[in-house]
Amino acid sequence: MKDEIANLRKNLTKLLELKNSLQKLRNTLGSINSRIDHAEERISELANYFFEATEADRNKEKRI
């Protein structure tokens, strides 16, 4: 009986360690996803800026 209780405690400890590891992984993935989203937003802003600048240059050339 004592061995069974000891085994249950070991298994519980291992499960809690696994749970903590999974939570750390989730947090890391959430952080990575947030950074990716931010980078995508910045790329989109730069692409829009480039497009607008290109259009402005074309309009200037047409006027000349």
KEDOLUM-764236 format. One record per atom (N, C-alpha, C): residue number from 1; residue in three letters; z, x, y; atom name. Coordinates in nm, 4 decimals. Layout:
BEGIN
+------+------+----------+----------+----------+------+
! resi ! resn !        z !        x !        y ! name !
+------+------+----------+----------+----------+------+
!  NUM !  ALA !        Z !        X !        Y !   CA !
...
+------+------+----------+----------+----------+------+
This chain:
BEGIN
+------+------+----------+----------+----------+------+
! resi ! resn !        z !        x !        y ! name !
+------+------+----------+----------+----------+------+
!    1 !  MET !   0.0000 !   0.0821 !  -0.1197 !    N !
!    1 !  MET !   0.0000 !   0.0000 !   0.0000 !   CA !
!    1 !  MET !   0.0000 !   0.0866 !   0.1262 !    C !
!    2 !  LYS !   0.0791 !   0.1938 !   0.1258 !    N !
!    2 !  LYS !   0.0841 !   0.2819 !   0.2421 !   CA !
!    2 !  LYS !  -0.0507 !   0.3490 !   0.2664 !    C !
!    3 !  ASP !  -0.1178 !   0.3855 !   0.1578 !    N !
!    3 !  ASP !  -0.2495 !   0.4478 !   0.1711 !   CA !
!    3 !  ASP !  -0.3510 !   0.3502 !   0.2317 !    C !
!    4 !  GLU !  -0.3419 !   0.2244 !   0.1911 !    N !
!    4 !  GLU !  -0.4336 !   0.1233 !   0.2453 !   CA !
!    4 !  GLU !  -0.4105 !   0.1046 !   0.3950 !    C !
!    5 !  ILE !  -0.2860 !   0.1013 !   0.4352 !    N !
!    5 !  ILE !  -0.2537 !   0.0874 !   0.5776 !   CA !
!    5 !  ILE !  -0.3020 !   0.2098 !   0.6550 !    C !
!    6 !  ALA !  -0.2831 !   0.3267 !   0.5982 !    N !
!    6 !  ALA !  -0.3292 !   0.4494 !   0.6626 !   CA !
!    6 !  ALA !  -0.4814 !   0.4483 !   0.6765 !    C !
!    7 !  ASN !  -0.5511 !   0.4043 !   0.5722 !    N !
!    7 !  ASN !  -0.6974 !   0.3955 !   0.5774 !   CA !
!    7 !  ASN !  -0.7427 !   0.2936 !   0.6814 !    C !
!    8 !  LEU !  -0.6729 !   0.1811 !   0.6887 !    N !
!    8 !  LEU !  -0.7073 !   0.0797 !   0.7879 !   CA !
!    8 !  LEU !  -0.6887 !   0.1346 !   0.9297 !    C !
!    9 !  ARG !  -0.5823 !   0.2082 !   0.9510 !    N !
!    9 !  ARG !  -0.5580 !   0.2673 !   1.0827 !   CA !
!    9 !  ARG !  -0.6663 !   0.3693 !   1.1180 !    C !
!   10 !  LYS !  -0.7066 !   0.4500 !   1.0215 !    N !
!   10 !  LYS !  -0.8125 !   0.5481 !   1.0449 !   CA !
!   10 !  LYS !  -0.9429 !   0.4780 !   1.0791 !    C !
!   11 !  ASN !  -0.9718 !   0.3727 !   1.0019 !    N !
!   11 !  ASN !  -1.0951 !   0.2981 !   1.0272 !   CA !
!   11 !  ASN !  -1.0920 !   0.2312 !   1.1646 !    C !
!   12 !  LEU !  -0.9770 !   0.1780 !   1.2016 !    N !
!   12 !  LEU !  -0.9630 !   0.1154 !   1.3316 !   CA !
!   12 !  LEU !  -0.9822 !   0.2185 !   1.4427 !    C !
!   13 !  THR !  -0.9251 !   0.3356 !   1.4246 !    N !
!   13 !  THR !  -0.9409 !   0.4430 !   1.5223 !   CA !
!   13 !  THR !  -1.0878 !   0.4811 !   1.5359 !    C !
!   14 !  LYS !  -1.1555 !   0.4945 !   1.4234 !    N !
!   14 !  LYS !  -1.2981 !   0.5286 !   1.4269 !   CA !
!   14 !  LYS !  -1.3803 !   0.4199 !   1.4954 !    C !
!   15 !  LEU !  -1.3461 !   0.2940 !   1.4683 !    N !
!   15 !  LEU !  -1.4176 !   0.1833 !   1.5321 !   CA !
!   15 !  LEU !  -1.3948 !   0.1833 !   1.6831 !    C !
!   16 !  LEU !  -1.2740 !   0.2104 !   1.7267 !    N !
!   16 !  LEU !  -1.2452 !   0.2156 !   1.8693 !   CA !
!   16 !  LEU !  -1.3185 !   0.3316 !   1.9362 !    C !
!   17 !  GLU !  -1.3261 !   0.4448 !   1.8672 !    N !
!   17 !  GLU !  -1.4016 !   0.5586 !   1.9208 !   CA !
!   17 !  GLU !  -1.5499 !   0.5236 !   1.9326 !    C !
!   18 !  LEU !  -1.6010 !   0.4556 !   1.8328 !    N !
!   18 !  LEU !  -1.7414 !   0.4129 !   1.8347 !   CA !
!   18 !  LEU !  -1.7649 !   0.3143 !   1.9488 !    C !
!   19 !  LYS !  -1.6721 !   0.2211 !   1.9661 !    N !
!   19 !  LYS !  -1.6839 !   0.1241 !   2.0751 !   CA !
!   19 !  LYS !  -1.6863 !   0.1959 !   2.2099 !    C !
!   20 !  ASN !  -1.5993 !   0.2928 !   2.2287 !    N !
!   20 !  ASN !  -1.5960 !   0.3691 !   2.3531 !   CA !
!   20 !  ASN !  -1.7258 !   0.4468 !   2.3741 !    C !
!   21 !  SER !  -1.7760 !   0.5051 !   2.2677 !    N !
!   21 !  SER !  -1.9021 !   0.5791 !   2.2775 !   CA !
!   21 !  SER !  -2.0173 !   0.4865 !   2.3156 !    C !
!   22 !  LEU !  -2.0199 !   0.3687 !   2.2568 !    N !
!   22 !  LEU !  -2.1253 !   0.2724 !   2.2895 !   CA !
!   22 !  LEU !  -2.1149 !   0.2273 !   2.4352 !    C !
!   23 !  GLN !  -1.9936 !   0.2089 !   2.4848 !    N !
!   23 !  GLN !  -1.9762 !   0.1693 !   2.6241 !   CA !
!   23 !  GLN !  -2.0243 !   0.2797 !   2.7181 !    C !
!   24 !  LYS !  -1.9951 !   0.4047 !   2.6841 !    N !
!   24 !  LYS !  -2.0433 !   0.5166 !   2.7650 !   CA !
!   24 !  LYS !  -2.1958 !   0.5204 !   2.7647 !    C !
!   25 !  LEU !  -2.2557 !   0.4953 !   2.6501 !    N !
!   25 !  LEU !  -2.4014 !   0.4927 !   2.6397 !   CA !
!   25 !  LEU !  -2.4593 !   0.3805 !   2.7254 !    C !
!   26 !  ARG !  -2.3984 !   0.2622 !   2.7186 !    N !
!   26 !  ARG !  -2.4441 !   0.1500 !   2.8019 !   CA !
!   26 !  ARG !  -2.4363 !   0.1864 !   2.9494 !    C !
!   27 !  ASN !  -2.3256 !   0.2479 !   2.9896 !    N !
!   27 !  ASN !  -2.3097 !   0.2865 !   3.1295 !   CA !
!   27 !  ASN !  -2.4163 !   0.3878 !   3.1715 !    C !
!   28 !  THR !  -2.4427 !   0.4833 !   3.0845 !    N !
!   28 !  THR !  -2.5444 !   0.5842 !   3.1135 !   CA !
!   28 !  THR !  -2.6820 !   0.5204 !   3.1250 !    C !
!   29 !  LEU !  -2.7147 !   0.4320 !   3.0320 !    N !
!   29 !  LEU !  -2.8441 !   0.3643 !   3.0367 !   CA !
!   29 !  LEU !  -2.8565 !   0.2770 !   3.1608 !    C !
!   30 !  GLY !  -2.7481 !   0.2118 !   3.1979 !    N !
!   30 !  GLY !  -2.7495 !   0.1314 !   3.3199 !   CA !
!   30 !  GLY !  -2.7765 !   0.2172 !   3.4419 !    C !
!   31 !  SER !  -2.7161 !   0.3348 !   3.4457 !    N !
!   31 !  SER !  -2.7369 !   0.4270 !   3.5568 !   CA !
!   31 !  SER !  -2.8816 !   0.4757 !   3.5599 !    C !
!   32 !  ILE !  -2.9345 !   0.5090 !   3.4449 !    N !
!   32 !  ILE !  -3.0737 !   0.5547 !   3.4367 !   CA !
!   32 !  ILE !  -3.1681 !   0.4434 !   3.4810 !    C !
!   33 !  ASN !  -3.1441 !   0.3208 !   3.4352 !    N !
!   33 !  ASN !  -3.2293 !   0.2086 !   3.4747 !   CA !
!   33 !  ASN !  -3.2237 !   0.1859 !   3.6251 !    C !
!   34 !  SER !  -3.1057 !   0.2000 !   3.6815 !    N !
!   34 !  SER !  -3.0908 !   0.1838 !   3.8261 !   CA !
!   34 !  SER !  -3.1711 !   0.2897 !   3.9009 !    C !
!   35 !  ARG !  -3.1659 !   0.4129 !   3.8532 !    N !
!   35 !  ARG !  -3.2420 !   0.5205 !   3.9167 !   CA !
!   35 !  ARG !  -3.3923 !   0.4973 !   3.9038 !    C !
!   36 !  ILE !  -3.4343 !   0.4487 !   3.7892 !    N !
!   36 !  ILE !  -3.5762 !   0.4192 !   3.7689 !   CA !
!   36 !  ILE !  -3.6201 !   0.3085 !   3.8639 !    C !
!   37 !  ASP !  -3.5393 !   0.2032 !   3.8752 !    N !
!   37 !  ASP !  -3.5723 !   0.0942 !   3.9663 !   CA !
!   37 !  ASP !  -3.5837 !   0.1450 !   4.1100 !    C !
!   38 !  HIS !  -3.4905 !   0.2285 !   4.1495 !    N !
!   38 !  HIS !  -3.4932 !   0.2834 !   4.2851 !   CA !
!   38 !  HIS !  -3.6186 !   0.3687 !   4.3064 !    C !
!   39 !  ALA !  -3.6517 !   0.4500 !   4.2083 !    N !
!   39 !  ALA !  -3.7715 !   0.5343 !   4.2186 !   CA !
!   39 !  ALA !  -3.8974 !   0.4480 !   4.2269 !    C !
!   40 !  GLU !  -3.9039 !   0.3415 !   4.1481 !    N !
!   40 !  GLU !  -4.0202 !   0.2519 !   4.1523 !   CA !
!   40 !  GLU !  -4.0329 !   0.1858 !   4.2885 !    C !
!   41 !  GLU !  -3.9207 !   0.1451 !   4.3459 !    N !
!   41 !  GLU !  -3.9235 !   0.0850 !   4.4792 !   CA !
!   41 !  GLU !  -3.9746 !   0.1853 !   4.5825 !    C !
!   42 !  ARG !  -3.9260 !   0.3076 !   4.5729 !    N !
!   42 !  ARG !  -3.9682 !   0.4108 !   4.6681 !   CA !
!   42 !  ARG !  -4.1171 !   0.4422 !   4.6528 !    C !
!   43 !  ILE !  -4.1643 !   0.4507 !   4.5303 !    N !
!   43 !  ILE !  -4.3066 !   0.4758 !   4.5050 !   CA !
!   43 !  ILE !  -4.3904 !   0.3621 !   4.5631 !    C !
!   44 !  SER !  -4.3459 !   0.2395 !   4.5437 !    N !
!   44 !  SER !  -4.4175 !   0.1246 !   4.5973 !   CA !
!   44 !  SER !  -4.4223 !   0.1301 !   4.7501 !    C !
!   45 !  GLU !  -4.3094 !   0.1657 !   4.8124 !    N !
!   45 !  GLU !  -4.3059 !   0.1782 !   4.9582 !   CA !
!   45 !  GLU !  -4.4041 !   0.2853 !   5.0064 !    C !
!   46 !  LEU !  -4.4057 !   0.3986 !   4.9375 !    N !
!   46 !  LEU !  -4.4968 !   0.5063 !   4.9760 !   CA !
!   46 !  LEU !  -4.6425 !   0.4669 !   4.9549 !    C !
!   47 !  ALA !  -4.6702 !   0.3952 !   4.8477 !    N !
!   47 !  ALA !  -4.8066 !   0.3502 !   4.8216 !   CA !
!   47 !  ALA !  -4.8513 !   0.2529 !   4.9303 !    C !
!   48 !  ASN !  -4.7625 !   0.1628 !   4.9696 !    N !
!   48 !  ASN !  -4.7956 !   0.0691 !   5.0775 !   CA !
!   48 !  ASN !  -4.8188 !   0.1432 !   5.2085 !    C !
!   49 !  TYR !  -4.7343 !   0.2402 !   5.2373 !    N !
!   49 !  TYR !  -4.7495 !   0.3198 !   5.3594 !   CA !
!   49 !  TYR !  -4.8843 !   0.3928 !   5.3580 !    C !
!   50 !  PHE !  -4.9173 !   0.4535 !   5.2457 !    N !
!   50 !  PHE !  -5.0437 !   0.5254 !   5.2334 !   CA !
!   50 !  PHE !  -5.1619 !   0.4310 !   5.2528 !    C !
!   51 !  PHE !  -5.1539 !   0.3139 !   5.1899 !    N !
!   51 !  PHE !  -5.2614 !   0.2153 !   5.2024 !   CA !
!   51 !  PHE !  -5.2778 !   0.1726 !   5.3473 !    C !
!   52 !  GLU !  -5.1670 !   0.1430 !   5.4152 !    N !
!   52 !  GLU !  -5.1731 !   0.1006 !   5.5549 !   CA !
!   52 !  GLU !  -5.2284 !   0.2117 !   5.6446 !    C !
!   53 !  ALA !  -5.1881 !   0.3342 !   5.6187 !    N !
!   53 !  ALA !  -5.2378 !   0.4468 !   5.6977 !   CA !
!   53 !  ALA !  -5.3876 !   0.4652 !   5.6758 !    C !
!   54 !  THR !  -5.4322 !   0.4506 !   5.5535 !    N !
!   54 !  THR !  -5.5742 !   0.4637 !   5.5209 !   CA !
!   54 !  THR !  -5.6545 !   0.3534 !   5.5893 !    C !
!   55 !  GLU !  -5.6031 !   0.2313 !   5.5844 !    N !
!   55 !  GLU !  -5.6707 !   0.1196 !   5.6503 !   CA !
!   55 !  GLU !  -5.6776 !   0.1413 !   5.8009 !    C !
!   56 !  ALA !  -5.5699 !   0.1905 !   5.8597 !    N !
!   56 !  ALA !  -5.5697 !   0.2169 !   6.0040 !   CA !
!   56 !  ALA !  -5.6739 !   0.3214 !   6.0396 !    C !
!   57 !  ASP !  -5.6860 !   0.4257 !   5.9581 !    N !
!   57 !  ASP !  -5.7874 !   0.5296 !   5.9818 !   CA !
!   57 !  ASP !  -5.9282 !   0.4715 !   5.9713 !    C !
!   58 !  ARG !  -5.9507 !   0.3861 !   5.8737 !    N !
!   58 !  ARG !  -6.0833 !   0.3249 !   5.8568 !   CA !
!   58 !  ARG !  -6.1176 !   0.2370 !   5.9763 !    C !
!   59 !  ASN !  -6.0184 !   0.1618 !   6.0246 !    N !
!   59 !  ASN !  -6.0435 !   0.0755 !   6.1405 !   CA !
!   59 !  ASN !  -6.0741 !   0.1575 !   6.2653 !    C !
!   60 !  LYS !  -6.0093 !   0.2715 !   6.2803 !    N !
!   60 !  LYS !  -6.0359 !   0.3593 !   6.3941 !   CA !
!   60 !  LYS !  -6.1787 !   0.4125 !   6.3871 !    C !
!   61 !  GLU !  -6.2212 !   0.4516 !   6.2657 !    N !
!   61 !  GLU !  -6.3545 !   0.5058 !   6.2471 !   CA !
!   61 !  GLU !  -6.4608 !   0.3995 !   6.2767 !    C !
!   62 !  LYS !  -6.4334 !   0.2752 !   6.2418 !    N !
!   62 !  LYS !  -6.5290 !   0.1669 !   6.2656 !   CA !
!   62 !  LYS !  -6.5462 !   0.1400 !   6.4148 !    C !
!   63 !  ARG !  -6.4399 !   0.1589 !   6.4899 !    N !
!   63 !  ARG !  -6.4438 !   0.1320 !   6.6345 !   CA !
!   63 !  ARG !  -6.5243 !   0.2384 !   6.7082 !    C !
!   64 !  ILE !  -6.5282 !   0.3573 !   6.6508 !    N !
!   64 !  ILE !  -6.5969 !   0.4693 !   6.7186 !   CA !
!   64 !  ILE !  -6.7446 !   0.4637 !   6.7006 !    C !
+------+------+----------+----------+----------+------+
